[in-house]
Amino acid sequence: MMQKLLTALVMAAAVVGGMWLMRSSPQAMPEVTFTTTDGRTFDSRSLRGRSVLINFWSVNCEICLRDMPHLTRIQSSLGDEKFQIVGVALPSDPPPAVMNIAQKLAPGYAIALDVHGEINAAFGGVDVTPTSFLVDPEGNIRLKTHGPIDETRLRATLLTFGG
């Protein structure tokens, strides 16, 4: 009974507090191709050499939309050479809605469409937004979080990568 209560409290804290979940052993970032709302394509291999935040979001997620300006500020302050954010819209989001939000909010980072769900599936089937994966410069997923981005914690973690 006590263990179930403790598990429920930890899960609630993870959802509400945006808790980072440390991977016990690093897992390689899946090899995927991103197609952005502005028509660019790039693959996960091209991101090596810098820290990357893959942020799964949805057009219907208020937290996701509130996070976009924060993520833009982080991307701008860290620069593209050391750090890259890639926002990935869920496959259930219609491309016109994603493109409308990308145009309206103008995030300072790439917004990728995942129309057929390949990116989502490669990352284990994300169904809670926002969900973010922090990848080290060697291409290994080091942390995963659900909920709003904690900028202070993100920056502190990036320092451990040398970023």
PyMOL commands that place a pseudoatom at each C-alpha (Angstrom):
pseudoatom trace, name=CA, resn=MET, resi=1, chain=A, elem=C, hetatm=0, pos=[0.000, 0.000, 0.000]
pseudoatom trace, name=CA, resn=MET, resi=2, chain=A, elem=C, hetatm=0, pos=[2.750, 2.463, 0.981]
pseudoatom trace, name=CA, resn=GLN, resi=3, chain=A, elem=C, hetatm=0, pos=[4.752, 1.624, -2.152]
pseudoatom trace, name=CA, resn=LYS, resi=4, chain=A, elem=C, hetatm=0, pos=[1.711, 2.314, -4.376]
pseudoatom trace, name=CA, resn=LEU, resi=5, chain=A, elem=C, hetatm=0, pos=[1.242, 5.688, -2.689]
pseudoatom trace, name=CA, resn=LEU, resi=6, chain=A, elem=C, hetatm=0, pos=[4.916, 6.558, -3.120]
pseudoatom trace, name=CA, resn=THR, resi=7, chain=A, elem=C, hetatm=0, pos=[4.786, 5.548, -6.806]
pseudoatom trace, name=CA, resn=ALA, resi=8, chain=A, elem=C, hetatm=0, pos=[1.691, 7.698, -7.338]
pseudoatom trace, name=CA, resn=LEU, resi=9, chain=A, elem=C, hetatm=0, pos=[3.373, 10.694, -5.677]
pseudoatom trace, name=CA, resn=VAL, resi=10, chain=A, elem=C, hetatm=0, pos=[6.508, 10.324, -7.806]
pseudoatom trace, name=CA, resn=MET, resi=11, chain=A, elem=C, hetatm=0, pos=[4.395, 10.089, -10.972]
pseudoatom trace, name=CA, resn=ALA, resi=12, chain=A, elem=C, hetatm=0, pos=[2.409, 13.180, -9.965]
pseudoatom trace, name=CA, resn=ALA, resi=13, chain=A, elem=C, hetatm=0, pos=[5.605, 15.099, -9.278]
pseudoatom trace, name=CA, resn=ALA, resi=14, chain=A, elem=C, hetatm=0, pos=[6.962, 14.087, -12.672]
pseudoatom trace, name=CA, resn=VAL, resi=15, chain=A, elem=C, hetatm=0, pos=[3.878, 15.344, -14.473]
pseudoatom trace, name=CA, resn=VAL, resi=16, chain=A, elem=C, hetatm=0, pos=[3.375, 18.512, -12.456]
pseudoatom trace, name=CA, resn=GLY, resi=17, chain=A, elem=C, hetatm=0, pos=[6.992, 19.418, -11.858]
pseudoatom trace, name=CA, resn=GLY, resi=18, chain=A, elem=C, hetatm=0, pos=[8.501, 18.478, -15.193]
pseudoatom trace, name=CA, resn=MET, resi=19, chain=A, elem=C, hetatm=0, pos=[10.932, 16.125, -13.467]
pseudoatom trace, name=CA, resn=TRP, resi=20, chain=A, elem=C, hetatm=0, pos=[13.957, 14.967, -15.454]
pseudoatom trace, name=CA, resn=LEU, resi=21, chain=A, elem=C, hetatm=0, pos=[14.243, 11.204, -15.567]
pseudoatom trace, name=CA, resn=MET, resi=22, chain=A, elem=C, hetatm=0, pos=[17.893, 10.161, -15.749]
pseudoatom trace, name=CA, resn=ARG, resi=23, chain=A, elem=C, hetatm=0, pos=[18.569, 7.218, -18.026]
pseudoatom trace, name=CA, resn=SER, resi=24, chain=A, elem=C, hetatm=0, pos=[20.403, 4.450, -16.195]
pseudoatom trace, name=CA, resn=SER, resi=25, chain=A, elem=C, hetatm=0, pos=[22.495, 3.881, -19.293]
pseudoatom trace, name=CA, resn=PRO, resi=26, chain=A, elem=C, hetatm=0, pos=[22.651, 6.194, -22.275]
pseudoatom trace, name=CA, resn=GLN, resi=27, chain=A, elem=C, hetatm=0, pos=[20.606, 5.140, -25.277]
pseudoatom trace, name=CA, resn=ALA, resi=28, chain=A, elem=C, hetatm=0, pos=[21.532, 6.285, -28.776]
pseudoatom trace, name=CA, resn=MET, resi=29, chain=A, elem=C, hetatm=0, pos=[19.189, 8.824, -30.312]
pseudoatom trace, name=CA, resn=PRO, resi=30, chain=A, elem=C, hetatm=0, pos=[17.181, 7.062, -33.007]
pseudoatom trace, name=CA, resn=GLU, resi=31, chain=A, elem=C, hetatm=0, pos=[18.174, 7.699, -36.594]
pseudoatom trace, name=CA, resn=VAL, resi=32, chain=A, elem=C, hetatm=0, pos=[15.304, 9.734, -37.964]
pseudoatom trace, name=CA, resn=THR, resi=33, chain=A, elem=C, hetatm=0, pos=[14.743, 12.394, -40.595]
pseudoatom trace, name=CA, resn=PHE, resi=34, chain=A, elem=C, hetatm=0, pos=[13.086, 15.651, -39.612]
pseudoatom trace, name=CA, resn=THR, resi=35, chain=A, elem=C, hetatm=0, pos=[11.029, 17.677, -42.110]
pseudoatom trace, name=CA, resn=THR, resi=36, chain=A, elem=C, hetatm=0, pos=[10.365, 21.181, -40.870]
pseudoatom trace, name=CA, resn=THR, resi=37, chain=A, elem=C, hetatm=0, pos=[7.409, 23.467, -41.424]
pseudoatom trace, name=CA, resn=ASP, resi=38, chain=A, elem=C, hetatm=0, pos=[9.580, 25.600, -43.721]
pseudoatom trace, name=CA, resn=GLY, resi=39, chain=A, elem=C, hetatm=0, pos=[10.456, 22.599, -45.921]
pseudoatom trace, name=CA, resn=ARG, resi=40, chain=A, elem=C, hetatm=0, pos=[13.978, 21.831, -44.681]
pseudoatom trace, name=CA, resn=THR, resi=41, chain=A, elem=C, hetatm=0, pos=[15.043, 18.271, -43.967]
pseudoatom trace, name=CA, resn=PHE, resi=42, chain=A, elem=C, hetatm=0, pos=[17.874, 17.009, -41.782]
pseudoatom trace, name=CA, resn=ASP, resi=43, chain=A, elem=C, hetatm=0, pos=[18.622, 13.806, -39.959]
pseudoatom trace, name=CA, resn=SER, resi=44, chain=A, elem=C, hetatm=0, pos=[19.604, 12.995, -36.414]
pseudoatom trace, name=CA, resn=ARG, resi=45, chain=A, elem=C, hetatm=0, pos=[23.209, 12.252, -37.450]
pseudoatom trace, name=CA, resn=SER, resi=46, chain=A, elem=C, hetatm=0, pos=[23.618, 15.887, -38.545]
pseudoatom trace, name=CA, resn=LEU, resi=47, chain=A, elem=C, hetatm=0, pos=[22.913, 16.981, -34.949]
pseudoatom trace, name=CA, resn=ARG, resi=48, chain=A, elem=C, hetatm=0, pos=[25.959, 15.202, -33.505]
pseudoatom trace, name=CA, resn=GLY, resi=49, chain=A, elem=C, hetatm=0, pos=[28.577, 17.382, -31.885]
pseudoatom trace, name=CA, resn=ARG, resi=50, chain=A, elem=C, hetatm=0, pos=[26.079, 19.524, -29.993]
pseudoatom trace, name=CA, resn=SER, resi=51, chain=A, elem=C, hetatm=0, pos=[23.496, 18.972, -27.292]
pseudoatom trace, name=CA, resn=VAL, resi=52, chain=A, elem=C, hetatm=0, pos=[19.959, 18.565, -28.604]
pseudoatom trace, name=CA, resn=LEU, resi=53, chain=A, elem=C, hetatm=0, pos=[16.543, 18.908, -27.011]
pseudoatom trace, name=CA, resn=ILE, resi=54, chain=A, elem=C, hetatm=0, pos=[13.852, 16.990, -28.882]
pseudoatom trace, name=CA, resn=ASN, resi=55, chain=A, elem=C, hetatm=0, pos=[10.563, 18.472, -27.684]
pseudoatom trace, name=CA, resn=PHE, resi=56, chain=A, elem=C, hetatm=0, pos=[7.370, 16.596, -28.610]
pseudoatom trace, name=CA, resn=TRP, resi=57, chain=A, elem=C, hetatm=0, pos=[4.396, 18.958, -28.455]
pseudoatom trace, name=CA, resn=SER, resi=58, chain=A, elem=C, hetatm=0, pos=[0.821, 19.330, -29.678]
pseudoatom trace, name=CA, resn=VAL, resi=59, chain=A, elem=C, hetatm=0, pos=[-1.249, 22.183, -31.041]
pseudoatom trace, name=CA, resn=ASN, resi=60, chain=A, elem=C, hetatm=0, pos=[-3.811, 21.483, -28.287]
pseudoatom trace, name=CA, resn=CYS, resi=61, chain=A, elem=C, hetatm=0, pos=[-1.300, 21.551, -25.424]
pseudoatom trace, name=CA, resn=GLU, resi=62, chain=A, elem=C, hetatm=0, pos=[-1.359, 24.839, -23.493]
pseudoatom trace, name=CA, resn=ILE, resi=63, chain=A, elem=C, hetatm=0, pos=[1.853, 24.006, -21.625]
pseudoatom trace, name=CA, resn=CYS, resi=64, chain=A, elem=C, hetatm=0, pos=[3.592, 23.323, -24.946]
pseudoatom trace, name=CA, resn=LEU, resi=65, chain=A, elem=C, hetatm=0, pos=[2.531, 26.670, -26.382]
pseudoatom trace, name=CA, resn=ARG, resi=66, chain=A, elem=C, hetatm=0, pos=[3.599, 28.504, -23.203]
pseudoatom trace, name=CA, resn=ASP, resi=67, chain=A, elem=C, hetatm=0, pos=[6.996, 26.743, -23.354]
pseudoatom trace, name=CA, resn=MET, resi=68, chain=A, elem=C, hetatm=0, pos=[7.761, 27.905, -26.906]
pseudoatom trace, name=CA, resn=PRO, resi=69, chain=A, elem=C, hetatm=0, pos=[8.951, 31.427, -25.959]
pseudoatom trace, name=CA, resn=HIS, resi=70, chain=A, elem=C, hetatm=0, pos=[11.120, 29.956, -23.170]
pseudoatom trace, name=CA, resn=LEU, resi=71, chain=A, elem=C, hetatm=0, pos=[12.640, 27.446, -25.568]
pseudoatom trace, name=CA, resn=THR, resi=72, chain=A, elem=C, hetatm=0, pos=[13.235, 30.218, -28.101]
pseudoatom trace, name=CA, resn=ARG, resi=73, chain=A, elem=C, hetatm=0, pos=[15.112, 32.225, -25.464]
pseudoatom trace, name=CA, resn=ILE, resi=74, chain=A, elem=C, hetatm=0, pos=[17.218, 29.210, -24.504]
pseudoatom trace, name=CA, resn=GLN, resi=75, chain=A, elem=C, hetatm=0, pos=[18.031, 28.447, -28.140]
pseudoatom trace, name=CA, resn=SER, resi=76, chain=A, elem=C, hetatm=0, pos=[18.945, 32.063, -28.803]
pseudoatom trace, name=CA, resn=SER, resi=77, chain=A, elem=C, hetatm=0, pos=[21.167, 32.391, -25.744]
pseudoatom trace, name=CA, resn=LEU, resi=78, chain=A, elem=C, hetatm=0, pos=[23.060, 29.130, -26.327]
pseudoatom trace, name=CA, resn=GLY, resi=79, chain=A, elem=C, hetatm=0, pos=[23.444, 29.398, -30.102]
pseudoatom trace, name=CA, resn=ASP, resi=80, chain=A, elem=C, hetatm=0, pos=[23.124, 26.773, -32.807]
pseudoatom trace, name=CA, resn=GLU, resi=81, chain=A, elem=C, hetatm=0, pos=[26.739, 25.623, -32.610]
pseudoatom trace, name=CA, resn=LYS, resi=82, chain=A, elem=C, hetatm=0, pos=[26.467, 24.209, -29.063]
pseudoatom trace, name=CA, resn=PHE, resi=83, chain=A, elem=C, hetatm=0, pos=[22.765, 23.475, -28.736]
pseudoatom trace, name=CA, resn=GLN, resi=84, chain=A, elem=C, hetatm=0, pos=[19.817, 22.721, -30.979]
pseudoatom trace, name=CA, resn=ILE, resi=85, chain=A, elem=C, hetatm=0, pos=[16.125, 22.413, -30.177]
pseudoatom trace, name=CA, resn=VAL, resi=86, chain=A, elem=C, hetatm=0, pos=[13.850, 20.463, -32.470]
pseudoatom trace, name=CA, resn=GLY, resi=87, chain=A, elem=C, hetatm=0, pos=[10.129, 20.717, -31.774]
pseudoatom trace, name=CA, resn=VAL, resi=88, chain=A, elem=C, hetatm=0, pos=[8.224, 17.702, -33.100]
pseudoatom trace, name=CA, resn=ALA, resi=89, chain=A, elem=C, hetatm=0, pos=[4.464, 18.000, -33.520]
pseudoatom trace, name=CA, resn=LEU, resi=90, chain=A, elem=C, hetatm=0, pos=[2.488, 14.879, -32.752]
pseudoatom trace, name=CA, resn=PRO, resi=91, chain=A, elem=C, hetatm=0, pos=[1.255, 12.824, -35.723]
pseudoatom trace, name=CA, resn=SER, resi=92, chain=A, elem=C, hetatm=0, pos=[-2.336, 13.572, -34.658]
pseudoatom trace, name=CA, resn=ASP, resi=93, chain=A, elem=C, hetatm=0, pos=[-1.800, 17.308, -35.280]
pseudoatom trace, name=CA, resn=PRO, resi=94, chain=A, elem=C, hetatm=0, pos=[-2.950, 18.414, -38.745]
pseudoatom trace, name=CA, resn=PRO, resi=95, chain=A, elem=C, hetatm=0, pos=[-0.023, 19.974, -40.667]
pseudoatom trace, name=CA, resn=PRO, resi=96, chain=A, elem=C, hetatm=0, pos=[-1.964, 23.200, -41.430]
pseudoatom trace, name=CA, resn=ALA, resi=97, chain=A, elem=C, hetatm=0, pos=[-2.570, 23.727, -37.683]
pseudoatom trace, name=CA, resn=VAL, resi=98, chain=A, elem=C, hetatm=0, pos=[1.114, 23.077, -36.884]
pseudoatom trace, name=CA, resn=MET, resi=99, chain=A, elem=C, hetatm=0, pos=[2.241, 25.443, -39.631]
pseudoatom trace, name=CA, resn=ASN, resi=100, chain=A, elem=C, hetatm=0, pos=[-0.203, 28.117, -38.431]
pseudoatom trace, name=CA, resn=ILE, resi=101, chain=A, elem=C, hetatm=0, pos=[1.171, 27.966, -34.871]
pseudoatom trace, name=CA, resn=ALA, resi=102, chain=A, elem=C, hetatm=0, pos=[4.772, 27.943, -36.128]
pseudoatom trace, name=CA, resn=GLN, resi=103, chain=A, elem=C, hetatm=0, pos=[4.048, 31.045, -38.189]
pseudoatom trace, name=CA, resn=LYS, resi=104, chain=A, elem=C, hetatm=0, pos=[2.109, 32.779, -35.400]
pseudoatom trace, name=CA, resn=LEU, resi=105, chain=A, elem=C, hetatm=0, pos=[4.529, 32.050, -32.526]
pseudoatom trace, name=CA, resn=ALA, resi=106, chain=A, elem=C, hetatm=0, pos=[7.710, 32.083, -34.650]
pseudoatom trace, name=CA, resn=PRO, resi=107, chain=A, elem=C, hetatm=0, pos=[9.813, 29.865, -32.390]
pseudoatom trace, name=CA, resn=GLY, resi=108, chain=A, elem=C, hetatm=0, pos=[13.536, 30.367, -32.835]
pseudoatom trace, name=CA, resn=TYR, resi=109, chain=A, elem=C, hetatm=0, pos=[14.108, 26.680, -33.446]
pseudoatom trace, name=CA, resn=ALA, resi=110, chain=A, elem=C, hetatm=0, pos=[13.078, 24.024, -35.961]
pseudoatom trace, name=CA, resn=ILE, resi=111, chain=A, elem=C, hetatm=0, pos=[9.507, 22.715, -35.859]
pseudoatom trace, name=CA, resn=ALA, resi=112, chain=A, elem=C, hetatm=0, pos=[9.198, 19.293, -37.484]
pseudoatom trace, name=CA, resn=LEU, resi=113, chain=A, elem=C, hetatm=0, pos=[6.093, 17.609, -38.821]
pseudoatom trace, name=CA, resn=ASP, resi=114, chain=A, elem=C, hetatm=0, pos=[5.659, 13.905, -38.043]
pseudoatom trace, name=CA, resn=VAL, resi=115, chain=A, elem=C, hetatm=0, pos=[2.716, 13.166, -40.316]
pseudoatom trace, name=CA, resn=HIS, resi=116, chain=A, elem=C, hetatm=0, pos=[3.216, 9.397, -40.425]
pseudoatom trace, name=CA, resn=GLY, resi=117, chain=A, elem=C, hetatm=0, pos=[4.464, 9.012, -36.837]
pseudoatom trace, name=CA, resn=GLU, resi=118, chain=A, elem=C, hetatm=0, pos=[7.929, 7.660, -37.668]
pseudoatom trace, name=CA, resn=ILE, resi=119, chain=A, elem=C, hetatm=0, pos=[9.746, 10.064, -35.339]
pseudoatom trace, name=CA, resn=ASN, resi=120, chain=A, elem=C, hetatm=0, pos=[7.255, 9.448, -32.549]
pseudoatom trace, name=CA, resn=ALA, resi=121, chain=A, elem=C, hetatm=0, pos=[7.585, 5.664, -32.919]
pseudoatom trace, name=CA, resn=ALA, resi=122, chain=A, elem=C, hetatm=0, pos=[11.394, 5.867, -32.987]
pseudoatom trace, name=CA, resn=PHE, resi=123, chain=A, elem=C, hetatm=0, pos=[11.318, 7.677, -29.627]
pseudoatom trace, name=CA, resn=GLY, resi=124, chain=A, elem=C, hetatm=0, pos=[9.117, 5.002, -28.067]
pseudoatom trace, name=CA, resn=GLY, resi=125, chain=A, elem=C, hetatm=0, pos=[5.618, 6.268, -28.841]
pseudoatom trace, name=CA, resn=VAL, resi=126, chain=A, elem=C, hetatm=0, pos=[5.182, 9.629, -27.140]
pseudoatom trace, name=CA, resn=ASP, resi=127, chain=A, elem=C, hetatm=0, pos=[1.572, 10.181, -26.068]
pseudoatom trace, name=CA, resn=VAL, resi=128, chain=A, elem=C, hetatm=0, pos=[1.960, 12.818, -23.324]
pseudoatom trace, name=CA, resn=THR, resi=129, chain=A, elem=C, hetatm=0, pos=[2.852, 16.382, -24.233]
pseudoatom trace, name=CA, resn=PRO, resi=130, chain=A, elem=C, hetatm=0, pos=[5.128, 17.997, -23.724]
pseudoatom trace, name=CA, resn=THR, resi=131, chain=A, elem=C, hetatm=0, pos=[7.705, 15.238, -23.620]
pseudoatom trace, name=CA, resn=SER, resi=132, chain=A, elem=C, hetatm=0, pos=[11.344, 16.160, -24.139]
pseudoatom trace, name=CA, resn=PHE, resi=133, chain=A, elem=C, hetatm=0, pos=[14.517, 14.162, -24.680]
pseudoatom trace, name=CA, resn=LEU, resi=134, chain=A, elem=C, hetatm=0, pos=[17.902, 15.700, -23.946]
pseudoatom trace, name=CA, resn=VAL, resi=135, chain=A, elem=C, hetatm=0, pos=[20.650, 14.280, -26.142]
pseudoatom trace, name=CA, resn=ASP, resi=136, chain=A, elem=C, hetatm=0, pos=[24.351, 14.745, -25.419]
pseudoatom trace, name=CA, resn=PRO, resi=137, chain=A, elem=C, hetatm=0, pos=[26.863, 15.818, -28.112]
pseudoatom trace, name=CA, resn=GLU, resi=138, chain=A, elem=C, hetatm=0, pos=[27.787, 12.165, -28.747]
pseudoatom trace, name=CA, resn=GLY, resi=139, chain=A, elem=C, hetatm=0, pos=[24.195, 11.430, -29.770]
pseudoatom trace, name=CA, resn=ASN, resi=140, chain=A, elem=C, hetatm=0, pos=[23.028, 9.615, -26.619]
pseudoatom trace, name=CA, resn=ILE, resi=141, chain=A, elem=C, hetatm=0, pos=[19.693, 10.274, -24.937]
pseudoatom trace, name=CA, resn=ARG, resi=142, chain=A, elem=C, hetatm=0, pos=[20.635, 11.191, -21.393]
pseudoatom trace, name=CA, resn=LEU, resi=143, chain=A, elem=C, hetatm=0, pos=[17.415, 12.595, -19.924]
pseudoatom trace, name=CA, resn=LYS, resi=144, chain=A, elem=C, hetatm=0, pos=[13.685, 12.521, -20.533]
pseudoatom trace, name=CA, resn=THR, resi=145, chain=A, elem=C, hetatm=0, pos=[11.032, 14.804, -19.075]
pseudoatom trace, name=CA, resn=HIS, resi=146, chain=A, elem=C, hetatm=0, pos=[7.270, 15.220, -19.172]
pseudoatom trace, name=CA, resn=GLY, resi=147, chain=A, elem=C, hetatm=0, pos=[5.740, 18.628, -18.575]
pseudoatom trace, name=CA, resn=PRO, resi=148, chain=A, elem=C, hetatm=0, pos=[7.071, 22.161, -18.783]
pseudoatom trace, name=CA, resn=ILE, resi=149, chain=A, elem=C, hetatm=0, pos=[10.757, 22.776, -19.317]
pseudoatom trace, name=CA, resn=ASP, resi=150, chain=A, elem=C, hetatm=0, pos=[12.687, 23.786, -16.215]
pseudoatom trace, name=CA, resn=GLU, resi=151, chain=A, elem=C, hetatm=0, pos=[15.181, 26.207, -17.754]
pseudoatom trace, name=CA, resn=THR, resi=152, chain=A, elem=C, hetatm=0, pos=[17.523, 26.251, -14.748]
pseudoatom trace, name=CA, resn=ARG, resi=153, chain=A, elem=C, hetatm=0, pos=[17.705, 22.473, -14.592]
pseudoatom trace, name=CA, resn=LEU, resi=154, chain=A, elem=C, hetatm=0, pos=[18.160, 22.233, -18.354]
pseudoatom trace, name=CA, resn=ARG, resi=155, chain=A, elem=C, hetatm=0, pos=[21.064, 24.699, -18.346]
pseudoatom trace, name=CA, resn=ALA, resi=156, chain=A, elem=C, hetatm=0, pos=[22.708, 22.947, -15.372]
pseudoatom trace, name=CA, resn=THR, resi=157, chain=A, elem=C, hetatm=0, pos=[22.424, 19.577, -17.118]
pseudoatom trace, name=CA, resn=LEU, resi=158, chain=A, elem=C, hetatm=0, pos=[23.882, 21.001, -20.322]
pseudoatom trace, name=CA, resn=LEU, resi=159, chain=A, elem=C, hetatm=0, pos=[26.939, 22.117, -18.329]
pseudoatom trace, name=CA, resn=THR, resi=160, chain=A, elem=C, hetatm=0, pos=[27.607, 18.487, -17.435]
pseudoatom trace, name=CA, resn=PHE, resi=161, chain=A, elem=C, hetatm=0, pos=[27.820, 17.767, -21.196]
pseudoatom trace, name=CA, resn=GLY, resi=162, chain=A, elem=C, hetatm=0, pos=[30.274, 20.610, -21.684]
pseudoatom trace, name=CA, resn=GLY, resi=163, chain=A, elem=C, hetatm=0, pos=[27.524, 22.622, -23.479]
for i in range(1, 163): cmd.bond("trace and resi %d" % i, "trace and resi %d" % (i + 1))
show_as sticks, trace
zoom trace
